[in-house]
Amino acid sequence: MATAKVNGAELYYEESGSGPPIILSPGGLQGVASSYAPVIDTLSQEHRVVVYDRRFGGQSRSALVVQTWDMVCDDVFGLMDALGIEQAYLGGGSFGAAISLGCAVRRPERVRAIFPSNIAGGVICDAYLAAKLFKSMDMAENVGIGPVVDAFDPDDRFSPFSPELAQTDPEYRKGLEAISTEDFVQVMRDTIYALFDGSYLTLGMTEKALKSVSVPAMVMPGNNDVHPRRLAEAVHRLVPNCRWAEVRPHSEEPEKYTKRVLEFLADVEANGGG
């Protein structure tokens, strides 16, 4: 199992292929590398492709800490450092799209281009994600941390938040349950404020931040309440020289997604990153 020590966490990752590197950030509060299985083989025919479990998802290991937008972006840069990658193409869907956009704003010199998809945000998106954290907070206060862990269900999008590793690692679970209820609740509360209490047009991104993106970009829309098409259209309008690709999420149209992404990256390479 390949892991990298990154910013106090141990991130599980997988990589394949060779060529200009791509890092794909998965969606959700605790996205997993396996969500990109439908597209890795095709993308890795021309690129070095890296996918990873975010610090509270899959096989990654992290102390229970407050998630912030700086943290999730720093995890990408830390993983790049661990793998000897100076500059990479960044993709991601939903929460992962916010990470790719956020990385482009924070460290543009490390980002060759971005191709965010299934853009998330708005009141329903924020309410849905915050509710998972609030449910964990409420359950911990009323019945304890153990039941929060027991309620984890990757197939139930409305299940409460808890680190996935607690499902398979008894020692990790023991440490998690040893946290005081007050501290656990405070982490959940602070994470809600850190991720959603801002003037964000899309998840994690203000209008000013979107206008400041300086790397080549291509956006692909979503089309539901959590991923409103209008938000992808706003990103396309606000990010300078942003391209548009009429492609559904990679899990729904993997062949069309990979074809359009590879065309975009080939064009960026042909133009020297411009």
Backbone as CSV, one residue per row, in Angstrom:
resi,resn,N_x,N_y,N_z,CA_x,CA_y,CA_z,C_x,C_y,C_z
1,MET,0.850,-1.194,0.000,0.000,0.000,0.000,0.881,1.237,0.000
2,ALA,0.709,2.112,-0.989,1.529,3.313,-1.099,0.917,4.440,-0.271
3,THR,1.722,4.995,0.632,1.268,6.131,1.422,2.363,7.191,1.449
4,ALA,1.952,8.420,1.701,2.893,9.532,1.808,2.540,10.343,3.045
5,LYS,3.548,10.726,3.807,3.324,11.571,4.971,3.209,13.018,4.518
6,VAL,2.040,13.589,4.762,1.716,14.910,4.231,1.026,15.730,5.312
7,ASN,1.661,16.789,5.762,1.021,17.744,6.670,0.356,17.082,7.874
8,GLY,1.081,16.152,8.493,0.556,15.494,9.676,-0.384,14.351,9.398
9,ALA,-0.620,14.043,8.140,-1.485,12.927,7.756,-0.674,11.909,6.961
10,GLU,-1.248,10.729,6.814,-0.657,9.689,5.977,-1.660,9.405,4.864
11,LEU,-1.362,9.909,3.673,-2.302,9.818,2.566,-2.019,8.581,1.720
12,TYR,-3.057,7.785,1.515,-2.979,6.662,0.587,-3.103,7.198,-0.836
13,TYR,-2.268,6.698,-1.740,-2.347,7.148,-3.126,-2.037,5.998,-4.074
14,GLU,-2.437,6.166,-5.305,-2.118,5.244,-6.383,-1.633,6.066,-7.564
15,GLU,-0.707,5.516,-8.320,-0.254,6.215,-9.526,-0.009,5.218,-10.639
16,SER,-0.161,5.686,-11.857,0.066,4.849,-13.025,0.443,5.733,-14.198
17,GLY,1.115,5.135,-15.174,1.477,5.852,-16.383,2.706,6.725,-16.222
18,SER,3.050,7.399,-17.290,4.184,8.320,-17.296,3.862,9.482,-18.219
19,GLY,4.619,10.543,-18.049,4.370,11.747,-18.829,4.023,12.899,-17.906
20,PRO,3.530,13.995,-18.448,3.154,15.147,-17.622,2.147,14.716,-16.549
21,PRO,2.424,15.030,-15.287,1.590,14.498,-14.210,0.217,15.156,-14.081
22,ILE,-0.758,14.310,-13.743,-2.113,14.728,-13.398,-2.388,14.279,-11.970
23,ILE,-2.951,15.159,-11.160,-3.443,14.768,-9.849,-4.944,15.005,-9.818
24,LEU,-5.689,13.959,-9.464,-7.141,14.025,-9.415,-7.597,14.004,-7.964
25,SER,-8.326,15.040,-7.557,-8.851,15.132,-6.195,-10.306,14.670,-6.187
26,PRO,-10.632,13.683,-5.343,-12.006,13.158,-5.333,-12.969,14.059,-4.583
27,GLY,-14.249,13.838,-4.821,-15.281,14.689,-4.247,-15.747,14.229,-2.879
28,GLY,-16.712,14.961,-2.339,-17.252,14.641,-1.025,-16.370,15.152,0.102
29,LEU,-16.847,15.020,1.335,-16.058,15.441,2.485,-14.867,14.529,2.722
30,GLN,-14.913,13.309,2.197,-13.835,12.344,2.424,-13.684,11.447,1.202
31,GLY,-13.328,12.082,0.080,-13.284,11.379,-1.195,-12.215,10.309,-1.252
32,VAL,-12.431,9.345,-2.149,-11.527,8.212,-2.270,-10.998,8.068,-3.689
33,ALA,-9.776,7.540,-3.789,-9.101,7.372,-5.075,-9.905,6.509,-6.034
34,SER,-10.573,5.488,-5.500,-11.280,4.530,-6.360,-12.385,5.167,-7.183
35,SER,-12.831,6.355,-6.793,-13.889,7.015,-7.563,-13.437,7.364,-8.973
36,TYR,-12.122,7.385,-9.208,-11.612,7.710,-10.538,-11.232,6.475,-11.355
37,ALA,-11.577,5.292,-10.850,-11.240,4.052,-11.563,-11.695,4.042,-13.026
38,PRO,-12.862,4.610,-13.363,-13.303,4.526,-14.763,-12.438,5.283,-15.767
39,VAL,-11.583,6.196,-15.293,-10.849,7.036,-16.249,-9.332,6.904,-16.153
40,ILE,-8.837,6.218,-15.152,-7.390,6.192,-14.920,-6.641,5.525,-16.076
41,ASP,-7.121,4.368,-16.526,-6.393,3.635,-17.569,-6.193,4.476,-18.822
42,THR,-7.239,5.164,-19.248,-7.129,5.965,-20.471,-6.226,7.172,-20.263
43,LEU,-6.407,7.888,-19.156,-5.574,9.066,-18.910,-4.096,8.694,-18.745
44,SER,-3.825,7.539,-18.157,-2.439,7.153,-17.884,-1.706,6.649,-19.119
45,GLN,-2.394,6.549,-20.257,-1.694,6.199,-21.490,-0.798,7.339,-21.964
46,GLU,-1.115,8.565,-21.533,-0.323,9.717,-21.955,0.228,10.527,-20.784
47,HIS,-0.211,10.208,-19.560,0.167,11.012,-18.409,0.484,10.137,-17.206
48,ARG,1.274,10.674,-16.308,1.440,10.087,-14.981,0.231,10.531,-14.165
49,VAL,-0.607,9.616,-13.759,-1.857,9.941,-13.072,-1.762,9.526,-11.605
50,VAL,-2.032,10.471,-10.730,-2.010,10.215,-9.288,-3.410,10.472,-8.734
51,VAL,-3.939,9.485,-8.031,-5.207,9.636,-7.320,-4.953,9.308,-5.857
52,TYR,-5.755,9.856,-4.967,-5.482,9.660,-3.541,-6.769,9.664,-2.735
53,ASP,-6.702,9.016,-1.571,-7.780,9.108,-0.602,-7.545,10.369,0.221
54,ARG,-8.547,11.225,0.292,-8.382,12.417,1.115,-8.210,12.030,2.579
55,ARG,-7.732,12.930,3.402,-7.216,12.540,4.721,-8.228,11.843,5.625
56,PHE,-9.512,11.989,5.415,-10.498,11.283,6.231,-11.259,10.230,5.439
57,GLY,-10.788,9.927,4.236,-11.473,8.963,3.391,-10.618,7.742,3.123
58,GLY,-11.273,6.640,2.809,-10.576,5.439,2.385,-9.532,4.967,3.383
59,GLN,-8.312,4.753,2.873,-7.235,4.195,3.684,-6.292,5.259,4.242
60,SER,-6.586,6.521,4.020,-5.729,7.577,4.570,-5.949,7.717,6.070
61,ARG,-4.904,8.198,6.725,-4.917,8.289,8.188,-4.604,9.725,8.612
62,SER,-5.445,10.270,9.478,-5.215,11.608,10.001,-5.841,11.718,11.381
63,ALA,-5.179,12.474,12.243,-5.832,12.850,13.488,-7.097,13.629,13.151
64,LEU,-8.045,13.638,14.064,-9.279,14.382,13.827,-8.990,15.867,13.998
65,VAL,-8.944,16.568,12.883,-8.641,18.004,12.889,-9.675,18.724,12.041
66,VAL,-9.710,20.028,12.172,-10.638,20.852,11.403,-10.191,20.907,9.948
67,GLN,-11.083,20.562,9.037,-10.785,20.719,7.615,-10.977,22.177,7.222
68,THR,-10.013,22.713,6.512,-10.118,24.054,5.963,-9.753,23.995,4.487
69,TRP,-10.075,25.051,3.764,-9.718,25.078,2.350,-8.214,25.147,2.167
70,ASP,-7.517,25.848,3.053,-6.056,25.853,2.974,-5.503,24.448,3.164
71,MET,-6.066,23.711,4.110,-5.564,22.365,4.401,-5.731,21.434,3.210
72,VAL,-6.919,21.402,2.605,-7.134,20.437,1.524,-6.250,20.764,0.319
73,CYS,-5.941,22.042,0.125,-5.017,22.415,-0.956,-3.580,22.098,-0.575
74,ASP,-3.206,22.366,0.667,-1.852,22.041,1.126,-1.589,20.540,1.051
75,ASP,-2.633,19.726,1.231,-2.448,18.285,1.098,-2.048,17.910,-0.324
76,VAL,-2.620,18.582,-1.316,-2.237,18.323,-2.705,-0.772,18.700,-2.928
77,PHE,-0.388,19.883,-2.477,0.999,20.317,-2.668,1.965,19.429,-1.885
78,GLY,1.553,18.993,-0.693,2.399,18.086,0.086,2.565,16.744,-0.599
79,LEU,1.496,16.245,-1.208,1.599,14.986,-1.950,2.517,15.159,-3.157
80,MET,2.401,16.285,-3.848,3.308,16.557,-4.961,4.751,16.567,-4.504
81,ASP,5.015,17.213,-3.372,6.380,17.244,-2.841,6.888,15.834,-2.542
82,ALA,6.036,15.031,-1.923,6.431,13.674,-1.555,6.740,12.821,-2.780
83,LEU,6.070,13.109,-3.896,6.261,12.328,-5.114,7.234,12.984,-6.088
84,GLY,7.857,14.085,-5.676,8.837,14.754,-6.530,8.230,15.427,-7.740
85,ILE,7.003,15.904,-7.606,6.312,16.570,-8.707,6.349,18.081,-8.475
86,GLU,6.994,18.792,-9.347,7.111,20.242,-9.191,5.858,20.958,-9.663
87,GLN,5.295,20.478,-10.767,4.121,21.130,-11.348,3.221,20.051,-11.932
88,ALA,1.891,20.225,-11.785,0.971,19.190,-12.241,-0.299,19.800,-12.812
89,TYR,-0.971,19.019,-13.646,-2.336,19.303,-14.032,-3.245,18.829,-12.904
90,LEU,-4.230,19.633,-12.554,-5.124,19.274,-11.453,-6.553,19.158,-11.939
91,GLY,-7.172,18.035,-11.613,-8.579,17.828,-11.907,-9.306,17.426,-10.643
92,GLY,-10.610,17.490,-10.694,-11.403,17.085,-9.545,-12.859,17.355,-9.811
93,GLY,-13.709,16.552,-9.192,-15.137,16.748,-9.324,-15.765,17.125,-8.001
94,SER,-16.746,18.015,-8.025,-17.486,18.428,-6.836,-16.534,19.071,-5.818
95,PHE,-16.389,18.515,-4.629,-15.438,19.056,-3.646,-14.032,19.063,-4.241
96,GLY,-13.714,18.038,-5.044,-12.406,17.988,-5.696,-12.215,19.099,-6.708
97,ALA,-13.312,19.549,-7.340,-13.215,20.694,-8.248,-12.819,21.938,-7.472
98,ALA,-13.399,22.101,-6.273,-13.037,23.237,-5.436,-11.571,23.187,-5.041
99,ILE,-11.046,21.986,-4.827,-9.631,21.851,-4.485,-8.752,22.275,-5.658
100,SER,-9.078,21.833,-6.871,-8.248,22.206,-8.025,-8.282,23.711,-8.254
101,LEU,-9.450,24.317,-8.115,-9.547,25.776,-8.238,-8.767,26.467,-7.127
102,GLY,-8.916,25.973,-5.900,-8.223,26.584,-4.772,-6.712,26.490,-4.891
103,CYS,-6.220,25.374,-5.391,-4.775,25.221,-5.595,-4.259,26.205,-6.640
104,ALA,-5.042,26.399,-7.702,-4.626,27.327,-8.756,-4.528,28.749,-8.231
105,VAL,-5.378,29.114,-7.297,-5.332,30.457,-6.711,-4.166,30.586,-5.739
106,ARG,-3.949,29.561,-4.911,-2.950,29.651,-3.842,-1.519,29.490,-4.333
107,ARG,-1.290,28.560,-5.277,0.084,28.296,-5.728,0.099,28.101,-7.249
108,PRO,-0.168,29.138,-8.011,-0.254,28.959,-9.465,1.044,28.448,-10.090
109,GLU,2.160,28.704,-9.450,3.432,28.229,-10.009,3.559,26.708,-9.951
110,ARG,2.717,26.050,-9.141,2.754,24.590,-9.030,1.707,23.924,-9.927
111,VAL,0.884,24.748,-10.583,-0.268,24.215,-11.329,-0.125,24.548,-12.807
112,ARG,-0.073,23.513,-13.654,0.095,23.749,-15.084,-1.244,24.121,-15.735
113,ALA,-2.296,23.501,-15.299,-3.644,23.813,-15.778,-4.622,23.057,-14.884
114,ILE,-5.894,23.456,-14.945,-6.922,22.780,-14.152,-8.110,22.413,-15.037
115,PHE,-8.793,21.342,-14.658,-10.011,20.947,-15.381,-11.069,20.473,-14.373
116,PRO,-11.592,21.412,-13.564,-12.627,21.068,-12.579,-13.930,20.662,-13.256
117,SER,-14.633,19.718,-12.630,-15.894,19.236,-13.200,-16.947,19.106,-12.104
118,ASN,-18.216,19.025,-12.540,-19.317,18.830,-11.597,-19.249,19.881,-10.482
119,ILE,-19.175,21.130,-10.881,-18.969,22.239,-9.950,-20.070,22.273,-8.895
120,ALA,-19.656,22.346,-7.634,-20.603,22.284,-6.522,-20.706,23.631,-5.821
121,GLY,-21.835,23.841,-5.147,-22.006,25.052,-4.356,-23.464,25.448,-4.259
122,GLY,-23.687,26.523,-3.545,-25.049,27.000,-3.352,-25.641,26.497,-2.050
123,VAL,-26.815,26.975,-1.738,-27.405,26.718,-0.432,-27.703,25.237,-0.202
124,ILE,-28.165,24.517,-1.218,-28.470,23.099,-1.016,-27.192,22.293,-0.809
125,CYS,-26.164,22.584,-1.583,-24.879,21.905,-1.409,-24.323,22.138,-0.010
126,ASP,-24.285,23.397,0.408,-23.755,23.715,1.732,-24.570,23.040,2.827
127,ALA,-25.900,23.070,2.679,-26.768,22.462,3.686,-26.535,20.955,3.758
128,TYR,-26.404,20.322,2.608,-26.191,18.872,2.567,-24.885,18.478,3.256
129,LEU,-23.784,19.120,2.899,-22.492,18.759,3.486,-22.416,19.148,4.963
130,ALA,-22.902,20.338,5.292,-22.878,20.770,6.688,-23.745,19.865,7.558
131,ALA,-24.845,19.352,6.989,-25.740,18.482,7.760,-25.044,17.192,8.173
132,LYS,-24.160,16.666,7.327,-23.416,15.458,7.698,-22.539,15.722,8.919
133,LEU,-21.879,16.868,8.934,-21.042,17.235,10.075,-21.886,17.534,11.307
134,PHE,-23.009,18.226,11.107,-23.885,18.546,12.227,-24.482,17.273,12.826
135,LYS,-24.830,16.321,11.963,-25.380,15.055,12.454,-24.357,14.335,13.333
136,SER,-23.087,14.354,12.943,-22.034,13.763,13.770,-21.933,14.476,15.111
137,MET,-21.978,15.784,15.058,-21.905,16.595,16.271,-23.070,16.283,17.199
138,ASP,-24.262,16.238,16.641,-25.463,16.000,17.442,-25.466,14.587,18.043
139,MET,-25.094,13.591,17.235,-25.057,12.218,17.738,-24.023,12.059,18.840
140,ALA,-22.838,12.661,18.642,-21.789,12.550,19.658,-22.251,13.137,20.984
141,GLU,-22.927,14.270,20.927,-23.412,14.905,22.149,-24.459,14.070,22.861
142,ASN,-25.295,13.375,22.082,-26.457,12.700,22.674,-26.249,11.217,22.945
143,VAL,-25.466,10.530,22.103,-25.303,9.085,22.305,-23.841,8.636,22.293
144,GLY,-22.897,9.542,21.981,-21.485,9.194,22.043,-20.832,9.064,20.678
145,ILE,-19.513,9.031,20.687,-18.742,8.955,19.445,-18.862,7.578,18.795
146,GLY,-18.923,6.521,19.611,-19.038,5.164,19.071,-20.194,5.014,18.099
147,PRO,-21.391,5.449,18.447,-22.505,5.359,17.506,-22.308,6.176,16.234
148,VAL,-21.564,7.278,16.323,-21.251,8.044,15.111,-20.422,7.183,14.161
149,VAL,-19.424,6.511,14.721,-18.590,5.630,13.903,-19.418,4.482,13.330
150,ASP,-20.278,3.899,14.142,-21.108,2.783,13.683,-22.044,3.194,12.557
151,ALA,-22.434,4.459,12.530,-23.396,4.924,11.526,-22.750,5.243,10.181
152,PHE,-21.425,5.178,10.090,-20.750,5.449,8.819,-21.250,4.489,7.749
153,ASP,-21.570,5.023,6.584,-22.053,4.194,5.483,-21.697,4.876,4.167
154,PRO,-20.705,4.343,3.439,-20.289,4.991,2.187,-21.369,4.989,1.122
155,ASP,-22.383,4.159,1.283,-23.461,4.090,0.304,-24.651,4.961,0.671
156,ASP,-24.588,5.593,1.838,-25.656,6.493,2.278,-25.103,7.910,2.307
157,ARG,-25.471,8.717,1.356,-24.904,10.055,1.235,-25.299,10.954,2.401
158,PHE,-26.285,10.528,3.193,-26.725,11.340,4.325,-26.234,10.813,5.672
159,SER,-25.347,9.819,5.641,-24.819,9.293,6.896,-23.904,10.327,7.551
160,PRO,-23.746,10.277,8.880,-22.895,11.257,9.546,-21.423,11.080,9.181
161,PHE,-20.680,12.151,9.338,-19.254,12.141,9.024,-18.455,11.472,10.137
162,SER,-17.537,10.590,9.762,-16.479,10.093,10.650,-15.373,9.552,9.767
163,PRO,-14.129,9.566,10.216,-13.030,9.065,9.383,-13.255,7.602,8.999
164,GLU,-13.115,7.299,7.720,-13.423,5.961,7.231,-12.504,4.898,7.811
165,LEU,-11.269,5.260,8.129,-10.308,4.286,8.639,-10.789,3.621,9.928
166,ALA,-11.653,4.305,10.668,-12.181,3.732,11.915,-12.994,2.467,11.656
167,GLN,-13.405,2.239,10.408,-14.181,1.045,10.075,-13.312,-0.201,9.965
168,THR,-12.015,-0.029,9.728,-11.138,-1.172,9.462,-9.945,-1.273,10.394
169,ASP,-9.645,-0.218,11.136,-8.472,-0.188,12.006,-8.918,-0.029,13.458
170,PRO,-8.919,-1.117,14.238,-9.405,-1.049,15.616,-8.629,-0.056,16.482
171,GLU,-7.322,0.052,16.271,-6.529,0.973,17.071,-6.877,2.426,16.746
172,TYR,-7.088,2.689,15.464,-7.483,4.043,15.086,-8.841,4.377,15.688
173,ARG,-9.762,3.424,15.617,-11.093,3.655,16.191,-10.992,3.899,17.695
174,LYS,-10.162,3.121,18.369,-9.991,3.288,19.813,-9.517,4.703,20.136
175,GLY,-8.555,5.203,19.351,-8.057,6.560,19.573,-9.117,7.605,19.298
176,LEU,-9.925,7.375,18.264,-10.986,8.316,17.927,-12.018,8.377,19.049
177,GLU,-12.396,7.227,19.585,-13.409,7.190,20.635,-12.878,7.706,21.968
178,ALA,-11.544,7.795,22.085,-10.952,8.321,23.312,-10.963,9.844,23.363
179,ILE,-11.252,10.475,22.227,-11.356,11.939,22.203,-12.531,12.357,23.075
180,SER,-12.377,13.434,23.800,-13.507,13.908,24.599,-14.648,14.332,23.682
181,THR,-15.867,14.124,24.156,-17.026,14.516,23.361,-16.970,15.990,23.009
182,GLU,-16.537,16.802,23.960,-16.469,18.251,23.732,-15.510,18.573,22.585
183,ASP,-14.348,17.908,22.556,-13.374,18.170,21.492,-13.896,17.684,20.142
184,PHE,-14.521,16.514,20.115,-15.076,15.983,18.871,-16.119,16.938,18.307
185,VAL,-17.014,17.368,19.166,-18.075,18.287,18.747,-17.492,19.593,18.231
186,GLN,-16.459,20.090,18.895,-15.871,21.354,18.473,-15.217,21.244,17.105
187,VAL,-14.580,20.111,16.812,-13.989,19.915,15.485,-15.074,19.920,14.417
188,MET,-16.192,19.251,14.681,-17.283,19.238,13.704,-17.825,20.654,13.491
189,ARG,-18.042,21.367,14.590,-18.581,22.733,14.497,-17.613,23.649,13.753
190,ASP,-16.339,23.582,14.102,-15.347,24.458,13.467,-15.169,24.126,11.987
191,THR,-15.327,22.852,11.629,-15.220,22.469,10.223,-16.376,23.054,9.420
192,ILE,-17.566,23.044,9.986,-18.712,23.651,9.309,-18.437,25.116,9.013
193,TYR,-17.955,25.842,10.010,-17.665,27.259,9.801,-16.513,27.453,8.811
194,ALA,-15.480,26.626,8.918,-14.303,26.790,8.055,-14.641,26.564,6.585
195,LEU,-15.520,25.612,6.301,-15.813,25.259,4.909,-16.948,26.055,4.282
196,PHE,-17.896,26.519,5.110,-19.115,27.075,4.525,-19.460,28.499,4.951
197,ASP,-18.796,29.015,5.964,-19.126,30.351,6.438,-18.270,31.388,5.718
198,GLY,-18.611,31.645,4.475,-17.870,32.609,3.673,-18.728,33.065,2.507
199,SER,-18.271,34.091,1.834,-19.028,34.626,0.685,-18.648,33.847,-0.573
200,TYR,-18.918,32.532,-0.540,-18.508,31.654,-1.627,-19.575,31.595,-2.716
201,LEU,-19.147,31.838,-3.946,-20.047,31.687,-5.078,-20.205,30.207,-5.428
202,THR,-19.076,29.518,-5.493,-19.059,28.061,-5.613,-18.326,27.532,-4.385
203,LEU,-18.346,26.226,-4.193,-17.776,25.642,-2.996,-16.325,26.097,-2.804
204,GLY,-16.084,26.837,-1.717,-14.737,27.262,-1.376,-14.164,28.406,-2.179
205,MET,-14.916,28.959,-3.135,-14.369,29.972,-4.029,-15.257,31.210,-4.074
206,THR,-14.669,32.362,-3.774,-15.382,33.625,-3.923,-15.299,34.090,-5.376
207,GLU,-16.122,35.063,-5.716,-16.059,35.628,-7.060,-14.684,36.234,-7.322
208,LYS,-14.125,36.915,-6.321,-12.793,37.519,-6.466,-11.738,36.448,-6.732
209,ALA,-11.818,35.337,-6.012,-10.842,34.263,-6.197,-10.948,33.667,-7.593
210,LEU,-12.158,33.464,-8.073,-12.330,32.910,-9.409,-11.734,33.832,-10.470
211,LYS,-11.920,35.115,-10.296,-11.366,36.077,-11.249,-9.839,36.102,-11.234
212,SER,-9.239,35.616,-10.137,-7.784,35.676,-10.005,-7.062,34.450,-10.554
213,VAL,-7.808,33.449,-10.998,-7.164,32.249,-11.552,-6.357,32.645,-12.786
214,SER,-5.092,32.242,-12.800,-4.205,32.682,-13.880,-3.658,31.536,-14.721
215,VAL,-4.039,30.306,-14.412,-3.553,29.161,-15.183,-4.623,28.747,-16.191
216,PRO,-4.249,28.035,-17.250,-5.259,27.550,-18.195,-6.310,26.702,-17.478
217,ALA,-7.559,26.865,-17.874,-8.651,26.177,-17.188,-9.716,25.728,-18.174
218,MET,-10.310,24.601,-17.847,-11.473,24.108,-18.567,-12.473,23.603,-17.537
219,VAL,-13.718,24.014,-17.656,-14.744,23.632,-16.697,-15.778,22.739,-17.358
220,MET,-16.247,21.760,-16.578,-17.302,20.853,-17.041,-18.446,20.920,-16.038
221,PRO,-19.691,21.022,-16.491,-20.803,21.316,-15.581,-21.383,20.094,-14.889
222,GLY,-22.086,20.365,-13.784,-22.991,19.392,-13.194,-24.406,19.800,-13.552
223,ASN,-25.374,19.041,-13.064,-26.750,19.371,-13.413,-27.720,18.795,-12.384
224,ASN,-27.501,19.164,-11.101,-28.455,18.807,-10.062,-28.384,19.861,-8.955
225,ASP,-29.121,19.655,-7.885,-29.221,20.675,-6.847,-27.903,20.937,-6.132
226,VAL,-27.064,19.924,-6.002,-25.770,20.087,-5.339,-24.733,20.645,-6.307
227,HIS,-24.932,20.359,-7.585,-23.993,20.803,-8.631,-24.767,21.555,-9.713
228,PRO,-25.289,22.740,-9.399,-26.134,23.464,-10.364,-25.335,23.893,-11.596
229,ARG,-25.928,23.701,-12.736,-25.278,24.093,-13.984,-24.894,25.574,-13.981
230,ARG,-25.742,26.399,-13.373,-25.484,27.836,-13.367,-24.149,28.170,-12.700
231,LEU,-23.699,27.338,-11.752,-22.422,27.619,-11.091,-21.244,27.323,-12.018
232,ALA,-21.341,26.258,-12.793,-20.300,26.003,-13.789,-20.253,27.143,-14.802
233,GLU,-21.421,27.636,-15.184,-21.473,28.761,-16.116,-20.845,30.006,-15.502
234,ALA,-21.033,30.195,-14.195,-20.415,31.348,-13.520,-18.896,31.212,-13.485
235,VAL,-18.406,30.003,-13.214,-16.955,29.772,-13.221,-16.399,30.047,-14.610
236,HIS,-17.078,29.546,-15.619,-16.638,29.773,-17.000,-16.585,31.257,-17.334
237,ARG,-17.530,31.997,-16.824,-17.598,33.435,-17.098,-16.527,34.218,-16.326
238,LEU,-16.240,33.806,-15.096,-15.377,34.600,-14.227,-13.899,34.248,-14.338
239,VAL,-13.576,32.986,-14.563,-12.172,32.594,-14.684,-11.645,33.072,-16.033
240,PRO,-10.578,33.840,-16.046,-10.067,34.382,-17.313,-9.738,33.287,-18.327
241,ASN,-10.227,33.469,-19.530,-9.923,32.575,-20.661,-10.295,31.117,-20.393
242,CYS,-11.278,30.916,-19.562,-11.691,29.551,-19.223,-12.433,28.914,-20.395
243,ARG,-12.133,27.647,-20.645,-12.824,26.906,-21.698,-14.017,26.142,-21.102
244,TRP,-14.929,25.785,-21.971,-16.130,25.061,-21.577,-16.152,23.707,-22.281
245,ALA,-16.490,22.659,-21.529,-16.651,21.332,-22.128,-17.997,20.766,-21.694
246,GLU,-18.830,20.475,-22.652,-20.166,19.951,-22.360,-20.052,18.450,-22.101
247,VAL,-19.565,18.131,-20.893,-19.303,16.744,-20.522,-19.886,16.491,-19.140
248,ARG,-20.625,15.406,-19.006,-21.173,15.032,-17.713,-20.064,14.479,-16.809
249,PRO,-20.311,14.298,-15.517,-19.266,13.801,-14.592,-18.587,12.530,-15.097
250,HIS,-17.331,12.360,-14.719,-16.518,11.257,-15.237,-17.129,9.883,-14.943
251,SER,-17.870,9.777,-13.849,-18.486,8.494,-13.513,-19.637,8.153,-14.452
252,GLU,-20.195,9.155,-15.109,-21.332,8.948,-16.002,-20.919,8.834,-17.463
253,GLU,-19.917,9.609,-17.862,-19.446,9.586,-19.246,-17.921,9.479,-19.285
254,PRO,-17.357,8.352,-18.810,-15.891,8.264,-18.710,-15.168,8.424,-20.041
255,GLU,-15.719,7.871,-21.116,-15.029,7.975,-22.409,-15.038,9.406,-22.923
256,LYS,-16.161,10.063,-22.827,-16.251,11.452,-23.278,-15.392,12.356,-22.392
257,TYR,-15.392,12.081,-21.093,-14.581,12.867,-20.142,-13.096,12.753,-20.483
258,THR,-12.601,11.542,-20.627,-11.166,11.374,-20.883,-10.771,11.956,-22.234
259,LYS,-11.626,11.789,-23.232,-11.310,12.338,-24.554,-11.170,13.853,-24.490
260,ARG,-12.109,14.509,-23.825,-12.070,15.969,-23.773,-10.922,16.466,-22.907
261,VAL,-10.648,15.788,-21.796,-9.541,16.187,-20.929,-8.211,16.040,-21.664
262,LEU,-8.017,14.930,-22.349,-6.763,14.722,-23.067,-6.585,15.743,-24.180
263,GLU,-7.663,16.107,-24.861,-7.583,17.149,-25.892,-7.150,18.475,-25.277
264,PHE,-7.735,18.804,-24.142,-7.399,20.061,-23.466,-5.930,20.062,-23.027
265,LEU,-5.488,18.992,-22.399,-4.112,18.945,-21.916,-3.104,18.941,-23.065
266,ALA,-3.450,18.270,-24.162,-2.557,18.282,-25.331,-2.421,19.684,-25.887
267,ASP,-3.504,20.435,-25.894,-3.466,21.803,-26.375,-2.632,22.689,-25.461
268,VAL,-2.760,22.470,-24.134,-1.944,23.233,-23.184,-0.465,22.908,-23.395
269,GLU,-0.153,21.629,-23.575,1.238,21.236,-23.806,1.769,21.873,-25.101
270,ALA,0.949,21.856,-26.138,1.375,22.421,-27.417,1.643,23.910,-27.343
271,ASN,0.966,24.553,-26.404,1.134,26.000,-26.249,2.049,26.361,-25.081
272,GLY,2.799,25.399,-24.612,3.770,25.657,-23.573,3.157,26.076,-22.244
273,GLY,1.950,25.609,-21.972,1.291,25.934,-20.717,0.448,27.171,-20.773
274,GLY,0.408,27.845,-21.930,-0.374,29.066,-22.032,-1.759,28.820,-22.534
